[in-house]
Amino acid sequence: MSPSETPAGLRERLRRLGAAGIASQPGGSGRDAPPAFSGRRPDSREGVEVVRARYALDHRHGGRELGEALEAMGAPLSAETAHTLWLDIETTGLAGGTGTYAFLVGLAYRDDQALITEQFLLRRLSAECHLLARLRERLCTTRHLVTFNGYRFDWPILEARFVLARQRPEPVEEHTDLIHPARRLWHRIFGTHRLSALEAEVLGAPRLDDVAGWQIPMIYVQYLRSADRGALEPVLTHNRTDLLAMIMLQGEIARILRDPFAARIPLDWEGVGVLLGRRGDHWAALACFDRAARTAGESPARWRVLRRLAKEHRLLGEENAMRGRWEKEAAAWSGRDRFRVQVLEEVAKARERAGDCVGAYRAAREALDLARSIYPADDPGPAGLVERLTRRVARLEKRTERIGFPVYRFCPRTERRFP
């Protein structure tokens, strides 16, 4: 709300948003078509309103159906999704803290051949204990909780509200926060990993006439002052859309991790490799890092990817393959910069492990000479790079002198080598 906007003007704008959102649902977008049935069950005594909606598995959100997303996670009727609960909350503030109420708790779960969304709306703040009790009942039958930024926002706020209400939340066996894989897969591609942005770019379901997240606390405060229930309809729609987007995004992530090279959307291949490596699929991670290395142009990004690639080679016992890769990088990268120093250091390590002490000495000597020309005499370089190379060269000098190899040292003043 702008500083010049009156409360009456805000209410009128919210009514238009709600009307526009409802009117657009039956259209041909297929993004948020009306559910097969929905119901509201307000309880004036408890002060909690329950809004339920049922979505058939052929409901489309973007380019895919709900059933396709559930099938990507596992069979649509499997026990895996039967005990999964998707959760998203709307609060009276975005900073958290003990003064922040979760006035709307949105849940989604699979029931028979449909997906059910259930939203607990706090009609008055004094009824918070009843809302938490209802949420606790749902958590009792949940084994797998799925959120988007739930580790840092949703779940800590709910835990704080349970504690302040002198209730104990039911623990869940597994909590998946989709923001972490989403950041790995798309943040470098789109410059953001916000759910609404990924909904548009990844799922192909841009939101129209959606209320902004930062406006939601003000809308609820205005509702508490005016008791205008209609002003909350855009917030309910926003929360319900978040739940659908989470489910579809989870299905897309599962599909990508199963076969990343068949993905139809842009991917951060380094991020895909990190996720696959954590799952133990090291061969697939290796292929993703190799693809990322081919497209990484800047030296810092290229160095980071090559380090990840080397780690996967070690885990797979492919030391010789990585040695060839370091040799190739040293031959291809002619720039006199930190990246070349680091690559030469890795070449020296690989040659030394292979028993080539003379070759290791030459690579380490070149790396040290280049590092000294880059960094001043009183600068040890990042992470003690110059000191580390100096020790390596000194050790290799002793080993090469034992086998009669003539060692040439470097004079920083004249920049010439001498025996």
C-alpha positions as CSV (number, residue, x, y, z in Angstrom):
1,M,0.0,0.0,0.0
2,S,1.4,3.4,-1.0
3,P,1.6,6.1,1.7
4,S,-1.2,8.0,0.0
5,E,-3.5,5.0,-0.3
6,T,-6.4,5.0,2.1
7,P,-7.7,1.8,3.9
8,A,-10.9,2.1,1.8
9,G,-8.9,2.2,-1.4
10,L,-6.9,-0.9,-0.3
11,R,-10.1,-2.8,0.4
12,E,-11.5,-1.9,-3.0
13,R,-8.2,-3.0,-4.7
14,L,-8.3,-6.3,-2.8
15,R,-11.9,-6.9,-3.9
16,R,-10.8,-6.3,-7.5
17,L,-7.9,-8.8,-7.1
18,G,-10.2,-11.4,-5.6
19,A,-12.8,-11.0,-8.3
20,A,-10.2,-11.0,-11.1
21,G,-8.6,-14.2,-9.7
22,I,-12.0,-16.0,-9.4
23,A,-13.1,-14.9,-12.9
24,S,-9.9,-16.1,-14.5
25,Q,-10.0,-19.6,-13.1
26,P,-12.5,-21.2,-15.5
27,G,-10.4,-19.9,-18.5
28,G,-8.2,-21.9,-20.8
29,S,-4.9,-21.3,-19.0
30,G,-5.2,-24.6,-17.0
31,R,-3.0,-23.1,-14.3
32,D,-5.4,-22.9,-11.4
33,A,-8.7,-24.2,-12.7
34,P,-11.4,-24.6,-10.1
35,P,-11.2,-27.8,-8.0
36,A,-13.9,-30.4,-8.3
37,F,-15.4,-29.2,-5.1
38,S,-14.5,-26.9,-2.3
39,G,-16.0,-26.2,1.1
40,R,-15.6,-23.8,4.0
41,R,-16.3,-24.7,7.5
42,P,-16.1,-21.7,9.8
43,D,-16.4,-22.3,13.5
44,S,-17.3,-19.1,15.3
45,R,-16.6,-20.6,18.7
46,E,-13.1,-21.7,17.8
47,G,-12.4,-18.8,15.5
48,V,-10.8,-21.1,12.9
49,E,-12.1,-21.4,9.3
50,V,-11.2,-24.5,7.3
51,V,-11.2,-24.1,3.5
52,R,-10.9,-27.4,1.6
53,A,-10.5,-28.0,-2.1
54,R,-10.2,-31.2,-4.1
55,Y,-8.1,-31.4,-7.3
56,A,-8.3,-34.3,-9.6
57,L,-5.0,-35.9,-10.7
58,D,-5.6,-34.7,-14.3
59,H,-5.7,-31.0,-13.1
60,R,-3.1,-29.1,-15.0
61,H,-0.8,-26.5,-13.4
62,G,1.4,-25.2,-16.1
63,G,2.6,-27.7,-18.7
64,R,1.9,-30.9,-16.7
65,E,-0.8,-32.6,-14.7
66,L,-0.8,-33.2,-10.9
67,G,-0.7,-37.0,-11.5
68,E,2.5,-36.6,-13.5
69,A,4.2,-34.8,-10.7
70,L,3.1,-37.4,-8.1
71,E,4.2,-40.2,-10.5
72,A,7.7,-38.6,-10.8
73,M,8.1,-38.7,-7.0
74,G,6.8,-42.3,-6.9
75,A,3.6,-44.1,-7.9
76,P,0.6,-41.8,-7.4
77,L,-1.0,-44.3,-5.0
78,S,2.2,-45.4,-3.3
79,A,2.8,-45.2,0.5
80,E,5.5,-42.6,-0.3
81,T,3.0,-39.9,-1.3
82,A,0.2,-41.2,0.9
83,H,2.0,-40.0,4.0
84,T,3.5,-36.8,2.5
85,L,2.2,-33.4,3.6
86,W,3.0,-30.2,1.7
87,L,2.9,-27.1,4.0
88,D,3.0,-23.4,3.3
89,I,2.1,-20.6,5.8
90,E,1.2,-17.0,5.6
91,T,2.2,-14.8,8.5
92,T,1.7,-11.4,10.1
93,G,5.3,-10.5,9.4
94,L,8.2,-11.6,7.2
95,A,11.0,-11.3,9.8
96,G,9.8,-14.1,12.1
97,G,10.1,-13.8,15.9
98,T,7.8,-14.5,18.7
99,G,5.4,-11.7,17.7
100,T,4.7,-13.2,14.3
101,Y,1.5,-15.2,14.0
102,A,0.9,-17.9,11.3
103,F,-2.6,-16.8,10.5
104,L,-3.0,-19.1,7.5
105,V,-1.7,-22.7,7.4
106,G,-2.0,-24.3,4.0
107,L,-1.7,-28.1,3.7
108,A,-1.9,-30.5,0.8
109,Y,-2.1,-34.2,0.8
110,R,-3.1,-37.1,-1.4
111,D,-6.4,-38.7,-0.8
112,D,-7.6,-41.6,-3.0
113,Q,-7.5,-40.4,-6.6
114,A,-7.2,-36.7,-5.8
115,L,-5.2,-34.1,-4.1
116,I,-6.7,-32.2,-1.2
117,T,-5.7,-28.8,-0.1
118,E,-6.8,-27.8,3.4
119,Q,-6.3,-24.2,4.7
120,F,-6.7,-23.3,8.4
121,L,-7.5,-19.6,8.6
122,L,-7.2,-17.8,11.9
123,R,-10.3,-15.5,12.1
124,R,-9.2,-14.0,15.4
125,L,-5.8,-14.1,17.1
126,S,-7.1,-15.5,20.4
127,A,-8.1,-18.8,18.6
128,E,-4.5,-19.7,17.7
129,C,-4.5,-22.7,20.1
130,H,-7.4,-24.3,18.1
131,L,-5.5,-23.8,14.8
132,L,-2.4,-25.4,16.2
133,A,-4.4,-28.3,17.6
134,R,-5.8,-28.9,14.1
135,L,-2.4,-28.8,12.6
136,R,-1.0,-31.2,15.2
137,E,-3.7,-33.7,14.3
138,R,-2.5,-33.6,10.6
139,L,1.1,-33.9,11.6
140,C,0.3,-37.1,13.6
141,T,-0.2,-39.1,10.4
142,T,2.6,-37.4,8.4
143,R,6.0,-39.1,7.7
144,H,7.3,-36.7,5.1
145,L,6.9,-33.0,5.3
146,V,7.7,-30.9,2.2
147,T,8.1,-27.1,2.3
148,F,9.7,-24.3,0.3
149,N,12.1,-22.4,2.6
150,G,10.5,-24.3,5.5
151,Y,13.8,-25.0,7.3
152,R,14.4,-21.3,7.8
153,F,10.9,-19.8,7.9
154,D,7.8,-21.9,8.0
155,W,8.8,-24.6,10.5
156,P,10.7,-22.4,13.0
157,I,7.7,-20.0,13.2
158,L,5.3,-22.9,13.8
159,E,7.6,-24.4,16.4
160,A,7.7,-21.0,18.2
161,R,3.9,-20.7,18.1
162,F,3.6,-24.3,19.5
163,V,5.9,-23.4,22.4
164,L,4.2,-20.1,23.2
165,A,0.8,-22.0,23.1
166,R,2.3,-24.6,25.5
167,Q,1.8,-27.4,22.9
168,R,4.3,-29.8,21.5
169,P,4.5,-30.2,17.7
170,E,4.5,-33.7,16.4
171,P,7.9,-34.7,14.9
172,V,8.1,-35.9,11.3
173,E,10.5,-38.5,10.1
174,E,11.7,-36.5,7.1
175,H,11.6,-32.9,6.1
176,T,12.4,-31.9,2.5
177,D,13.0,-28.2,1.8
178,L,12.7,-27.6,-1.9
179,I,14.5,-24.3,-1.9
180,H,17.9,-26.1,-1.6
181,P,17.6,-28.1,-4.9
182,A,15.8,-25.3,-6.6
183,R,18.7,-22.9,-5.8
184,R,21.3,-25.5,-7.1
185,L,19.3,-26.1,-10.3
186,W,18.2,-22.6,-11.3
187,H,19.6,-19.7,-9.4
188,R,22.5,-19.1,-11.7
189,I,20.2,-19.6,-14.7
190,F,17.4,-17.2,-13.8
191,G,19.1,-15.0,-11.2
192,T,16.6,-16.0,-8.6
193,H,15.1,-19.1,-7.0
194,R,11.8,-17.6,-5.7
195,L,8.9,-20.0,-6.0
196,S,6.8,-17.7,-8.1
197,A,9.7,-17.1,-10.5
198,L,10.3,-20.8,-10.9
199,E,6.6,-21.4,-11.3
200,A,6.7,-19.2,-14.4
201,E,10.1,-20.2,-15.8
202,V,10.3,-23.9,-15.0
203,L,6.6,-24.9,-14.8
204,G,5.3,-22.6,-17.4
205,A,2.6,-21.2,-15.1
206,P,3.0,-17.5,-14.6
207,R,0.8,-16.0,-12.0
208,L,-1.8,-13.4,-13.0
209,D,-3.4,-11.0,-10.6
210,D,-1.5,-12.5,-7.7
211,V,-1.1,-10.6,-4.5
212,A,2.5,-9.9,-3.6
213,G,3.9,-11.7,-0.6
214,W,5.0,-8.5,1.1
215,Q,1.4,-7.2,1.0
216,I,-0.1,-10.2,2.8
217,P,0.7,-9.1,6.4
218,M,-0.9,-5.7,5.7
219,I,-4.0,-7.4,4.2
220,Y,-4.5,-9.5,7.3
221,V,-4.1,-6.6,9.7
222,Q,-6.7,-4.7,7.6
223,Y,-9.0,-7.7,7.9
224,L,-8.6,-7.7,11.7
225,R,-9.6,-4.1,11.8
226,S,-12.5,-4.3,9.3
227,A,-13.7,-7.9,9.6
228,D,-14.0,-7.9,5.8
229,R,-13.7,-11.6,5.0
230,G,-13.7,-11.0,1.2
231,A,-10.4,-9.1,1.5
232,L,-8.7,-12.4,2.4
233,E,-9.7,-14.3,-0.8
234,P,-6.6,-13.3,-2.8
235,V,-4.4,-14.5,0.2
236,L,-6.2,-17.9,0.2
237,T,-5.7,-18.1,-3.6
238,H,-2.0,-17.2,-3.3
239,N,-1.5,-19.8,-0.6
240,R,-3.3,-22.5,-2.5
241,T,-1.3,-21.7,-5.6
242,D,1.9,-22.0,-3.6
243,L,1.0,-25.5,-2.6
244,L,0.3,-26.6,-6.1
245,A,3.5,-25.0,-7.4
246,M,5.5,-26.8,-4.7
247,I,4.0,-30.2,-5.7
248,M,4.7,-29.6,-9.4
249,L,8.2,-28.3,-8.7
250,Q,9.0,-31.3,-6.6
251,G,7.9,-33.6,-9.4
252,E,10.1,-31.6,-11.9
253,I,13.1,-31.9,-9.6
254,A,12.6,-35.6,-9.2
255,R,12.3,-36.0,-12.9
256,I,15.5,-34.0,-13.5
257,L,17.6,-36.0,-11.0
258,R,16.4,-39.2,-12.6
259,D,17.5,-38.2,-16.1
260,P,19.0,-34.7,-16.2
261,F,20.0,-34.9,-19.9
262,A,16.4,-35.4,-20.9
263,A,15.3,-32.1,-19.3
264,R,13.4,-29.7,-21.5
265,I,14.4,-26.6,-19.4
266,P,17.7,-24.8,-18.8
267,L,19.7,-26.3,-16.0
268,D,22.8,-25.3,-13.9
269,W,24.9,-28.4,-14.7
270,E,27.2,-27.8,-11.8
271,G,24.2,-27.7,-9.4
272,V,22.8,-30.9,-11.0
273,G,26.1,-32.6,-10.4
274,V,26.2,-31.5,-6.8
275,L,22.8,-32.9,-6.1
276,L,23.5,-36.2,-7.9
277,G,26.8,-36.6,-6.0
278,R,25.0,-36.2,-2.7
279,R,22.6,-38.9,-3.8
280,G,25.6,-41.2,-4.5
281,D,25.1,-41.2,-8.3
282,H,28.8,-40.4,-9.0
283,W,28.9,-41.4,-12.6
284,A,26.0,-39.1,-13.5
285,A,27.5,-36.3,-11.4
286,L,30.7,-36.8,-13.3
287,A,28.9,-36.3,-16.6
288,C,27.1,-33.2,-15.4
289,F,30.4,-31.6,-14.1
290,D,32.1,-32.4,-17.4
291,R,29.3,-30.6,-19.2
292,A,29.5,-27.7,-16.8
293,A,33.3,-27.5,-17.4
294,R,32.8,-27.2,-21.2
295,T,30.6,-24.2,-20.8
296,A,32.4,-22.5,-17.8
297,G,34.2,-19.5,-19.3
298,E,35.5,-17.5,-16.4
299,S,38.5,-18.9,-14.5
300,P,36.9,-18.9,-11.0
301,A,33.9,-20.8,-12.2
302,R,36.0,-23.1,-14.2
303,W,38.3,-23.8,-11.3
304,R,35.3,-24.6,-9.0
305,V,33.8,-27.0,-11.5
306,L,37.2,-28.8,-12.1
307,R,37.6,-29.2,-8.4
308,R,34.2,-30.9,-8.2
309,L,35.1,-33.0,-11.2
310,A,38.4,-34.1,-9.5
311,K,36.5,-35.1,-6.4
312,E,34.1,-37.4,-8.3
313,H,37.1,-39.0,-10.2
314,R,38.7,-39.8,-6.8
315,L,35.5,-41.3,-5.5
316,L,35.3,-43.5,-8.6
317,G,39.0,-44.4,-8.5
318,E,39.6,-42.6,-11.8
319,E,42.9,-40.9,-10.8
320,N,44.5,-41.3,-14.2
321,A,41.6,-39.8,-16.0
322,M,41.7,-36.7,-13.9
323,R,45.5,-36.5,-14.3
324,G,44.9,-36.3,-18.1
325,R,42.3,-33.6,-17.5
326,W,44.6,-31.4,-15.5
327,E,47.3,-31.8,-18.2
328,K,44.9,-30.8,-20.8
329,E,43.8,-27.7,-18.8
330,A,47.4,-26.7,-18.3
331,A,48.1,-26.9,-22.0
332,A,44.9,-25.1,-23.0
333,W,44.9,-22.2,-20.5
334,S,47.8,-19.9,-21.4
335,G,46.7,-16.9,-19.2
336,R,49.2,-15.9,-16.6
337,D,46.7,-15.7,-13.7
338,R,45.8,-17.5,-10.5
339,F,43.8,-20.1,-12.3
340,R,46.9,-21.3,-14.2
341,V,48.9,-21.4,-11.0
342,Q,46.2,-23.6,-9.3
343,V,46.0,-25.9,-12.4
344,L,49.8,-26.3,-12.4
345,E,49.8,-27.2,-8.7
346,E,47.2,-29.9,-9.4
347,V,49.3,-31.2,-12.3
348,A,52.3,-31.4,-10.0
349,K,50.2,-33.3,-7.4
350,A,49.0,-35.8,-10.1
351,R,52.5,-36.3,-11.5
352,E,53.9,-36.9,-8.1
353,R,51.2,-39.5,-7.2
354,A,52.0,-41.2,-10.5
355,G,55.7,-41.4,-9.6
356,D,56.9,-38.7,-12.1
357,C,59.0,-36.6,-9.7
358,V,60.8,-34.8,-12.4
359,G,57.5,-33.8,-14.2
360,A,56.0,-32.8,-10.8
361,Y,59.0,-30.6,-10.0
362,R,58.7,-28.9,-13.4
363,A,55.0,-28.1,-12.9
364,A,55.5,-27.0,-9.3
365,R,58.5,-24.8,-10.3
366,E,56.5,-23.1,-13.1
367,A,53.6,-22.6,-10.7
368,L,55.8,-21.0,-8.1
369,D,57.6,-18.7,-10.6
370,L,54.2,-17.6,-11.9
371,A,52.8,-17.0,-8.4
372,R,55.8,-14.9,-7.4
373,S,55.3,-12.8,-10.5
374,I,51.6,-12.2,-9.6
375,Y,51.8,-11.6,-5.9
376,P,54.2,-9.1,-4.2
377,A,57.0,-10.5,-2.0
378,D,55.1,-9.8,1.2
379,D,51.8,-11.4,-0.1
380,P,51.6,-15.1,0.5
381,G,48.7,-15.4,-1.9
382,P,45.2,-16.8,-1.2
383,A,45.2,-19.6,1.4
384,G,49.0,-19.4,1.6
385,L,49.4,-20.4,-2.1
386,V,53.0,-19.1,-2.5
387,E,54.2,-20.7,0.8
388,R,52.5,-24.0,-0.1
389,L,54.2,-24.1,-3.5
390,T,57.5,-23.1,-2.0
391,R,57.4,-26.1,0.3
392,R,56.4,-28.4,-2.5
393,V,59.2,-27.2,-4.7
394,A,61.7,-27.6,-1.9
395,R,60.6,-31.2,-1.3
396,L,60.6,-32.1,-5.0
397,E,64.1,-30.6,-5.4
398,K,65.5,-33.0,-2.9
399,R,63.8,-35.9,-4.6
400,T,65.0,-35.0,-8.1
401,E,68.5,-34.3,-6.9
402,R,68.8,-37.8,-5.6
403,I,68.2,-39.2,-9.1
404,G,70.7,-36.8,-10.7
405,F,68.2,-34.4,-12.3
406,P,69.8,-30.9,-12.7
407,V,67.7,-28.4,-10.7
408,Y,67.4,-24.8,-11.9
409,R,66.4,-22.2,-9.3
410,F,64.8,-18.8,-10.0
411,C,66.2,-15.4,-9.2
412,P,63.4,-12.9,-8.6
413,R,65.6,-9.9,-9.1
414,T,66.8,-10.8,-12.6
415,E,63.9,-13.1,-13.4
416,R,66.3,-15.7,-14.7
417,R,67.0,-19.3,-13.8
418,F,70.4,-20.7,-12.8
419,P,71.7,-24.2,-11.8
